Amino acid sequence: METPIPSGYREMIQSVFGTDSESLLSSLDTAPGVSIRYNNRKCSAEEVDGIYPDMRVVEWCREGRRLNERPVFTLNPLLHAGVFYVQDASSMIYSEIVELLVSRLHAGEQGMTGRPLRVLDFCAAPGGKTTSMINALPDGTEVVANEYEPRRGKILRENLEKWGYPNIIVTGDAAESYRCLAGVFDIVAVDAPCSGEGMMRKEETARRQWSERLVESCAALQREILESIAGCVRPGGYLIYSTCTFNTVENEENSRYIRDMLGFEPVSLRPDGTECAGKALYDDVEAMRFMPYLTEGEGLYVSVFRRPESDVVERVSAGKSKRAKTKGRESKLPEIEWIIRDAVPVEGEGVISAVPRSMMPLLELVKGSGVNVTAAGLPVATLKDKNVLPDSRVVLSSLVNPTAFPVVELSEDEALRYLRREALVLPEGTPRGYVTVCRQGHPLGLVKNIGNRANNLYPAHWKIRM
């Protein structure tokens, strides 16, 4: 790193961490580790262990793997197929936390009454923690992922579409808008925007932008978000709060705020493999600290809370917000059972998405609240001159009918050409029309075989340019 650690930051760390401060500061001048997490709905541990040599299991995440060096991930077709996700090992703890919370919710059946779980990931982009949670959630769980910043929201949508989980709604709105969804979710995660001290190992910007004023500003924003979002947790449900920073202002003091001002009960969780993680720096706070000098990762602060069963849900009216008339309506087009079973076609901006029928009540509830819905379900088709054309992204879903299209396996070179949106020539005898192309059995997308060549239907905004 060319930029030194700011002197003010060094002084703050020394005052907070005492004898451990030099260990932390020294760790920020070392290279961060590299890790991936596989999609347990698309592949097995045995299969993922063959993707890269000599991988090691992340101590606290069975789907996580550490790599000895950083490969060029972009040139691995399985990344684009949603088979694995590149993620810092510290953040993978979300999967284990959610698995434990799901078991508690099901064990108590507190307010469940046989319905599917509902989960909100509020600060969701780029999608690492959302996909981590999806790995731990039972099939049928209804997930809402929100990202306020539009550019980051597009990245979130791409990563979730590749992950292929169908029961998903993507939104792009401020925390204030979510007040209308009081008591709707069983689990709410807030991985809050923070001063990013954990990024000082790999980003010059994180070092240059740090200041005490930034810390205070982030802490204030975090409390604004928490105050608006906390009501979305149903009584008996859980709130997960995390940051990738190290100071106590954004961490322990905000955990106290959740407990003392929002009335949530701290939950003590220590998933298997987290013995090496640190505890909260305040004795009265329950939290885990994944510090770069204690664990192999960039770092994470995470605390878990439960909303008391006795809380009364205060309903907030959405009023006459124009956004209550959000884009997307149930399509009157022909049934799409030939692609997706038991789903409702919803049309918006020329794209038809398949929303699992069981999820329609939640989608209507979110839309009716005025929250800005940017995507729902899975894109399965596009409209062109009144024709319904299959969308290449549909085959990335585990919900797709496996007999919908013929399948052709590609070599690594052919797969990379496909991901660059180049034309392909398929094997002789391949049926004409729409064909699913795969790498090692995992769908990448669709082509339209016209005989002498196959037109590439990979989404233009996804194509790799390396």
C-alpha positions as CSV (number, residue, x, y, z in Angstrom):
1,M,0.0,0.0,0.0
2,E,1.3,3.4,-0.9
3,T,-1.0,5.2,1.5
4,P,0.1,4.8,5.2
5,I,-2.4,4.1,7.9
6,P,-3.8,7.5,9.0
7,S,-2.2,8.7,12.3
8,G,-5.6,9.5,13.8
9,Y,-6.8,6.0,13.0
10,R,-3.6,4.5,14.6
11,E,-4.3,6.6,17.8
12,M,-7.9,5.5,17.9
13,I,-7.0,1.8,17.5
14,Q,-4.3,2.1,20.2
15,S,-6.8,3.6,22.7
16,V,-9.5,1.0,22.0
17,F,-7.5,-2.2,21.5
18,G,-4.6,-1.6,23.9
19,T,-2.1,-4.4,23.8
20,D,-3.7,-5.9,20.7
21,S,-3.5,-2.7,18.7
22,E,-0.1,-3.4,17.1
23,S,-1.3,-6.8,16.0
24,L,-4.3,-5.3,14.3
25,L,-2.4,-2.5,12.7
26,S,0.3,-4.9,11.4
27,S,-2.4,-7.2,9.9
28,L,-3.6,-4.3,7.8
29,D,-0.3,-4.2,5.9
30,T,-0.6,-7.9,4.9
31,A,-2.4,-9.3,1.9
32,P,-5.9,-10.4,2.5
33,G,-6.8,-14.1,2.0
34,V,-8.9,-15.5,-0.9
35,S,-12.0,-17.6,-0.5
36,I,-15.0,-18.8,-2.3
37,R,-18.4,-20.2,-1.2
38,Y,-20.3,-22.8,-3.3
39,N,-24.0,-22.9,-4.1
40,N,-25.3,-25.9,-2.3
41,R,-28.4,-26.1,-4.5
42,K,-26.2,-26.4,-7.6
43,C,-23.2,-28.6,-6.6
44,S,-21.8,-30.8,-3.9
45,A,-18.7,-30.4,-1.7
46,E,-17.0,-33.1,-3.7
47,E,-17.5,-31.2,-7.0
48,V,-16.4,-27.8,-5.7
49,D,-13.2,-29.3,-4.2
50,G,-12.1,-30.0,-7.8
51,I,-12.5,-26.4,-9.0
52,Y,-9.2,-25.2,-7.6
53,P,-6.2,-27.1,-6.1
54,D,-5.5,-27.5,-2.4
55,M,-8.5,-25.6,-1.1
56,R,-9.2,-25.6,2.7
57,V,-12.6,-25.6,4.4
58,V,-13.5,-22.3,6.1
59,E,-13.7,-23.2,9.8
60,W,-17.2,-21.7,10.4
61,C,-18.8,-22.3,7.0
62,R,-19.1,-25.8,5.5
63,E,-19.6,-24.4,2.0
64,G,-16.6,-22.0,2.3
65,R,-13.2,-22.8,0.8
66,R,-9.9,-20.9,1.2
67,L,-7.5,-20.7,-1.7
68,N,-3.7,-20.4,-1.6
69,E,-3.6,-17.8,-4.3
70,R,-6.0,-15.6,-6.3
71,P,-6.8,-17.0,-9.7
72,V,-8.5,-15.1,-12.5
73,F,-12.1,-15.8,-11.4
74,T,-13.6,-14.1,-14.4
75,L,-12.2,-16.8,-16.6
76,N,-13.9,-19.6,-14.7
77,P,-17.3,-20.4,-16.4
78,L,-18.6,-21.9,-13.2
79,L,-18.5,-18.5,-11.5
80,H,-20.9,-17.2,-14.2
81,A,-23.1,-20.3,-13.8
82,G,-23.7,-19.4,-10.2
83,V,-21.8,-22.5,-8.9
84,F,-19.7,-20.4,-6.5
85,Y,-19.3,-16.9,-5.2
86,V,-16.1,-15.1,-4.3
87,Q,-16.5,-13.8,-0.8
88,D,-14.3,-12.9,2.2
89,A,-14.4,-15.8,4.7
90,S,-15.4,-13.5,7.6
91,S,-18.8,-12.7,5.9
92,M,-19.5,-16.4,5.4
93,I,-20.6,-16.6,9.1
94,Y,-24.0,-15.3,7.9
95,S,-24.8,-18.8,6.6
96,E,-24.2,-20.4,9.9
97,I,-26.0,-17.7,11.9
98,V,-29.1,-18.0,9.7
99,E,-29.0,-21.8,10.0
100,L,-29.1,-21.5,13.8
101,L,-31.9,-18.9,13.7
102,V,-34.0,-21.0,11.3
103,S,-33.7,-24.0,13.7
104,R,-34.8,-21.8,16.6
105,L,-37.8,-20.4,14.7
106,H,-38.9,-23.9,13.6
107,A,-38.4,-25.4,17.0
108,G,-40.6,-22.8,18.7
109,E,-43.0,-22.3,15.7
110,Q,-43.4,-18.8,17.1
111,G,-45.9,-17.2,14.8
112,M,-45.0,-19.5,12.0
113,T,-48.4,-21.4,11.6
114,G,-47.0,-23.5,8.8
115,R,-46.2,-20.6,6.4
116,P,-42.8,-20.1,4.7
117,L,-40.1,-18.0,6.4
118,R,-39.7,-14.4,5.2
119,V,-36.2,-12.8,5.2
120,L,-35.1,-9.3,4.4
121,D,-31.5,-8.4,3.6
122,F,-31.7,-4.6,3.6
123,C,-28.2,-3.5,2.6
124,A,-27.7,-6.4,0.2
125,A,-25.4,-5.4,-2.7
126,P,-23.3,-7.0,-4.2
127,G,-25.1,-10.1,-2.9
128,G,-22.6,-12.0,-0.9
129,K,-24.5,-12.1,2.3
130,T,-27.8,-12.7,0.6
131,T,-26.5,-15.7,-1.2
132,S,-24.8,-16.9,2.0
133,M,-28.2,-16.7,3.8
134,I,-30.0,-18.4,0.9
135,N,-27.6,-21.4,1.3
136,A,-28.9,-21.8,4.9
137,L,-32.6,-21.2,4.2
138,P,-35.1,-24.0,3.5
139,D,-36.7,-24.2,0.1
140,G,-39.7,-21.9,-0.2
141,T,-38.3,-19.2,2.0
142,E,-39.3,-15.8,0.7
143,V,-36.3,-13.4,0.4
144,V,-36.4,-9.7,-0.2
145,A,-33.0,-8.1,-1.0
146,N,-32.7,-4.3,-1.0
147,E,-30.1,-2.0,-2.4
148,Y,-30.7,1.8,-2.5
149,E,-27.9,2.8,-4.9
150,P,-29.1,1.9,-8.5
151,R,-25.7,0.9,-9.9
152,R,-25.0,-1.5,-7.0
153,G,-28.6,-2.7,-7.3
154,K,-27.9,-3.9,-10.9
155,I,-24.9,-5.9,-9.6
156,L,-27.1,-7.4,-6.9
157,R,-29.7,-8.5,-9.4
158,E,-27.1,-10.1,-11.6
159,N,-25.5,-12.1,-8.8
160,L,-28.9,-13.2,-7.5
161,E,-30.1,-14.2,-11.0
162,K,-27.0,-16.3,-11.4
163,W,-27.4,-17.9,-8.0
164,G,-30.8,-19.1,-9.3
165,Y,-33.0,-19.1,-6.2
166,P,-36.5,-18.4,-7.4
167,N,-38.3,-17.0,-4.3
168,I,-36.6,-13.6,-4.4
169,I,-37.8,-10.0,-4.6
170,V,-35.2,-7.2,-5.3
171,T,-36.0,-3.7,-4.2
172,G,-34.2,-0.3,-4.3
173,D,-35.4,2.0,-1.7
174,A,-34.5,4.0,1.4
175,A,-35.0,2.6,4.9
176,E,-37.9,5.0,5.6
177,S,-40.0,3.3,3.0
178,Y,-39.9,0.0,4.8
179,R,-41.8,1.3,7.8
180,C,-44.9,0.2,6.0
181,L,-43.8,-3.4,6.2
182,A,-44.1,-3.6,10.0
183,G,-43.8,-7.1,11.4
184,V,-43.5,-8.8,8.1
185,F,-40.2,-10.6,8.3
186,D,-38.8,-13.4,10.5
187,I,-35.2,-12.5,10.0
188,V,-33.9,-9.1,9.0
189,A,-30.2,-8.5,8.2
190,V,-28.6,-5.1,8.2
191,D,-25.0,-5.2,7.0
192,A,-24.7,-1.5,7.4
193,P,-22.7,1.0,5.3
194,C,-19.7,1.8,7.4
195,S,-16.3,3.5,7.5
196,G,-14.8,0.3,6.0
197,E,-11.7,-0.1,8.2
198,G,-11.6,-3.8,7.2
199,M,-11.0,-2.7,3.6
200,M,-7.7,-0.9,4.5
201,R,-5.8,-4.1,3.6
202,K,-6.7,-3.9,-0.1
203,E,-8.1,-0.4,-0.9
204,E,-6.1,2.8,-0.9
205,T,-9.4,4.7,-0.8
206,A,-10.3,3.2,2.6
207,R,-7.1,4.6,4.0
208,R,-7.4,8.0,2.4
209,Q,-11.1,8.6,3.3
210,W,-10.9,7.6,6.9
211,S,-11.6,10.3,9.5
212,E,-13.3,10.6,12.9
213,R,-16.0,12.6,11.2
214,L,-16.6,9.7,8.7
215,V,-17.0,7.3,11.7
216,E,-19.5,9.6,13.4
217,S,-21.4,10.1,10.1
218,C,-21.6,6.4,9.4
219,A,-22.8,5.7,12.9
220,A,-25.6,8.2,12.6
221,L,-26.6,6.7,9.2
222,Q,-26.6,3.2,10.7
223,R,-28.9,4.3,13.5
224,E,-31.3,5.9,11.1
225,I,-31.4,2.7,9.1
226,L,-31.9,0.5,12.2
227,E,-34.6,2.8,13.5
228,S,-36.6,2.5,10.3
229,I,-35.9,-1.2,9.6
230,A,-36.3,-2.7,13.1
231,G,-40.1,-2.6,12.9
232,C,-40.0,-5.0,9.9
233,V,-39.0,-7.8,12.3
234,R,-42.0,-9.6,13.6
235,P,-42.3,-10.2,17.4
236,G,-40.3,-13.3,18.1
237,G,-38.2,-12.7,15.0
238,Y,-34.5,-11.9,14.7
239,L,-32.3,-8.9,13.6
240,I,-28.7,-9.4,12.5
241,Y,-26.5,-6.3,12.6
242,S,-23.0,-6.3,11.1
243,T,-20.2,-4.0,9.8
244,C,-16.8,-4.5,8.2
245,T,-15.2,-1.9,10.4
246,F,-13.4,-2.2,13.8
247,N,-14.2,0.9,15.9
248,T,-16.7,0.7,18.8
249,V,-18.7,3.7,17.7
250,E,-20.2,1.8,14.8
251,N,-20.2,-1.6,16.5
252,E,-20.7,-2.0,20.2
253,E,-22.4,1.4,20.7
254,N,-24.9,0.6,18.0
255,S,-25.5,-2.8,19.5
256,R,-26.4,-1.0,22.7
257,Y,-28.6,1.3,20.7
258,I,-30.5,-1.7,19.3
259,R,-30.9,-3.1,22.8
260,D,-31.6,0.0,24.8
261,M,-33.4,2.3,22.3
262,L,-35.1,-0.2,20.0
263,G,-35.9,-2.7,22.8
264,F,-34.4,-5.9,21.2
265,E,-33.0,-8.7,23.2
266,P,-29.3,-9.7,22.6
267,V,-28.8,-13.3,21.4
268,S,-25.7,-15.2,22.3
269,L,-24.5,-17.3,19.3
270,R,-21.3,-19.1,18.8
271,P,-21.5,-21.3,15.7
272,D,-19.0,-24.2,15.4
273,G,-15.6,-23.0,14.2
274,T,-15.8,-19.5,15.7
275,E,-13.7,-20.2,18.7
276,C,-10.9,-18.2,17.2
277,A,-13.1,-15.1,16.7
278,G,-13.0,-12.3,19.3
279,K,-15.8,-11.1,21.6
280,A,-17.3,-7.7,21.9
281,L,-15.1,-5.1,23.5
282,Y,-17.8,-4.1,25.9
283,D,-18.7,-6.6,28.6
284,D,-22.5,-5.9,28.3
285,V,-22.6,-6.5,24.5
286,E,-23.1,-9.9,22.8
287,A,-21.1,-10.0,19.5
288,M,-18.5,-11.8,17.4
289,R,-15.5,-9.9,16.1
290,F,-13.7,-11.6,13.2
291,M,-10.4,-9.7,13.4
292,P,-7.7,-10.0,10.7
293,Y,-5.0,-10.7,13.4
294,L,-7.2,-13.5,14.9
295,T,-8.9,-15.1,11.9
296,E,-8.0,-15.5,8.2
297,G,-10.2,-12.8,6.7
298,E,-10.7,-9.1,6.2
299,G,-12.8,-8.8,9.4
300,L,-16.4,-8.5,10.5
301,Y,-18.4,-7.4,13.5
302,V,-21.7,-9.1,13.9
303,S,-24.4,-9.1,16.6
304,V,-27.8,-10.8,16.8
305,F,-31.0,-9.7,18.5
306,R,-34.5,-11.0,19.0
307,R,-37.6,-8.9,19.0
308,P,-39.7,-9.6,22.2
309,E,-42.8,-11.6,21.6
310,S,-44.7,-9.1,23.6
311,D,-44.0,-6.2,21.2
312,V,-47.0,-4.8,19.5
313,V,-46.7,-4.2,15.7
314,E,-47.5,-0.7,14.7
315,R,-49.0,-0.6,11.2
316,V,-47.9,2.3,9.1
317,S,-50.0,3.4,6.1
318,A,-48.3,3.7,2.7
319,G,-50.6,6.7,2.0
320,K,-51.0,7.6,-1.7
321,S,-47.4,7.0,-2.8
322,K,-47.1,6.9,-6.5
323,R,-44.7,4.0,-6.1
324,A,-47.6,1.9,-4.8
325,K,-48.2,1.5,-8.6
326,T,-44.9,-0.2,-9.1
327,K,-43.8,-1.6,-12.5
328,G,-44.8,-5.2,-13.0
329,R,-48.2,-6.8,-13.4
330,E,-49.5,-10.2,-13.7
331,S,-49.2,-11.0,-17.4
332,K,-52.2,-12.0,-19.5
333,L,-49.9,-13.9,-21.8
334,P,-50.1,-17.6,-22.3
335,E,-49.0,-19.9,-19.5
336,I,-45.3,-20.5,-19.0
337,E,-45.6,-24.0,-17.5
338,W,-43.4,-25.2,-20.3
339,I,-40.5,-23.4,-18.7
340,I,-41.4,-22.9,-15.0
341,R,-43.8,-25.0,-13.0
342,D,-46.4,-23.5,-10.6
343,A,-45.3,-19.8,-11.2
344,V,-47.2,-16.7,-12.1
345,P,-45.9,-14.7,-15.2
346,V,-45.4,-11.1,-14.2
347,E,-44.7,-8.5,-16.9
348,G,-42.5,-5.4,-16.5
349,E,-40.4,-3.4,-18.9
350,G,-40.7,-5.9,-21.7
351,V,-39.5,-8.8,-19.5
352,I,-41.7,-11.6,-18.2
353,S,-40.6,-13.0,-14.9
354,A,-41.8,-16.1,-13.2
355,V,-42.9,-15.5,-9.6
356,P,-43.6,-18.7,-7.6
357,R,-47.3,-18.7,-6.9
358,S,-46.8,-19.0,-3.2
359,M,-44.8,-15.8,-3.2
360,M,-47.4,-13.6,-4.8
361,P,-49.0,-12.4,-1.5
362,L,-45.6,-11.0,-0.3
363,L,-45.0,-9.4,-3.7
364,E,-48.3,-7.6,-3.6
365,L,-47.7,-6.6,0.0
366,V,-44.3,-5.1,-0.9
367,K,-45.7,-3.3,-3.9
368,G,-48.7,-2.0,-2.0
369,S,-46.4,-0.6,0.6
370,G,-44.9,1.8,-1.9
371,V,-41.5,0.2,-1.8
372,N,-39.7,0.4,-5.2
373,V,-39.6,-3.2,-6.6
374,T,-36.9,-3.6,-9.3
375,A,-37.2,-7.3,-9.9
376,A,-39.2,-10.3,-8.7
377,G,-38.8,-14.0,-9.3
378,L,-36.8,-15.1,-12.3
379,P,-36.7,-13.5,-15.8
380,V,-38.0,-16.2,-18.1
381,A,-38.9,-14.5,-21.4
382,T,-38.9,-11.2,-23.3
383,L,-41.6,-9.6,-25.4
384,K,-40.6,-8.7,-29.0
385,D,-43.3,-7.8,-31.5
386,K,-45.9,-9.6,-29.5
387,N,-43.8,-12.7,-29.5
388,V,-42.7,-14.4,-26.3
389,L,-39.0,-15.3,-26.5
390,P,-37.1,-17.3,-23.9
391,D,-34.7,-15.3,-21.7
392,S,-31.3,-16.8,-21.4
393,R,-31.2,-16.2,-17.7
394,V,-34.1,-18.7,-17.0
395,V,-31.9,-21.8,-17.3
396,L,-29.8,-20.6,-14.3
397,S,-32.7,-21.5,-12.0
398,S,-33.1,-24.7,-10.1
399,L,-36.8,-24.2,-10.8
400,V,-36.6,-24.5,-14.6
401,N,-38.2,-27.5,-16.3
402,P,-35.1,-29.7,-17.3
403,T,-36.9,-30.8,-20.4
404,A,-37.7,-27.3,-21.6
405,F,-34.7,-27.1,-24.0
406,P,-32.1,-29.5,-25.5
407,V,-28.7,-29.4,-23.7
408,V,-25.2,-29.1,-25.2
409,E,-22.0,-29.4,-23.1
410,L,-19.3,-26.9,-24.0
411,S,-15.5,-27.1,-23.6
412,E,-13.8,-24.5,-21.5
413,D,-12.8,-22.5,-24.6
414,E,-16.3,-22.7,-26.0
415,A,-17.8,-21.6,-22.7
416,L,-15.5,-18.6,-22.5
417,R,-16.5,-17.7,-26.1
418,Y,-20.1,-18.0,-25.1
419,L,-19.6,-15.7,-22.1
420,R,-18.0,-13.1,-24.5
421,R,-21.2,-13.3,-26.6
422,E,-19.5,-14.8,-29.6
423,A,-21.3,-17.1,-32.0
424,L,-20.9,-20.9,-31.6
425,V,-21.2,-23.9,-33.8
426,L,-22.9,-26.7,-32.0
427,P,-22.3,-30.4,-32.7
428,E,-23.9,-32.0,-35.7
429,G,-27.4,-33.3,-34.9
430,T,-28.2,-30.6,-32.3
431,P,-31.9,-29.7,-32.7
432,R,-32.6,-26.3,-34.2
433,G,-34.1,-23.7,-32.0
434,Y,-33.4,-22.8,-28.4
435,V,-30.6,-24.8,-26.7
436,T,-29.2,-24.7,-23.2
437,V,-25.4,-24.6,-23.2
438,C,-23.5,-26.0,-20.1
439,R,-20.1,-26.2,-18.7
440,Q,-19.5,-29.4,-16.6
441,G,-23.2,-29.9,-16.5
442,H,-24.0,-26.4,-15.2
443,P,-26.2,-24.2,-17.4
444,L,-24.6,-20.9,-18.6
445,G,-27.5,-19.7,-20.8
446,L,-29.3,-20.1,-24.1
447,V,-28.4,-20.0,-27.8
448,K,-30.6,-20.2,-30.8
449,N,-29.3,-22.9,-33.1
450,I,-30.0,-22.1,-36.8
451,G,-27.9,-24.9,-38.2
452,N,-24.6,-23.4,-39.5
453,R,-24.2,-21.5,-36.3
454,A,-25.8,-20.7,-33.0
455,N,-26.8,-17.2,-32.1
456,N,-25.6,-16.2,-28.7
457,L,-28.4,-15.1,-26.3
458,Y,-26.2,-14.4,-23.3
459,P,-27.3,-11.0,-21.7
460,A,-25.2,-8.2,-23.3
461,H,-24.6,-6.5,-19.9
462,W,-23.2,-9.7,-18.5
463,K,-20.6,-10.4,-21.1
464,I,-17.0,-10.8,-20.0
465,R,-14.5,-8.5,-21.8
466,M,-11.2,-10.2,-20.9
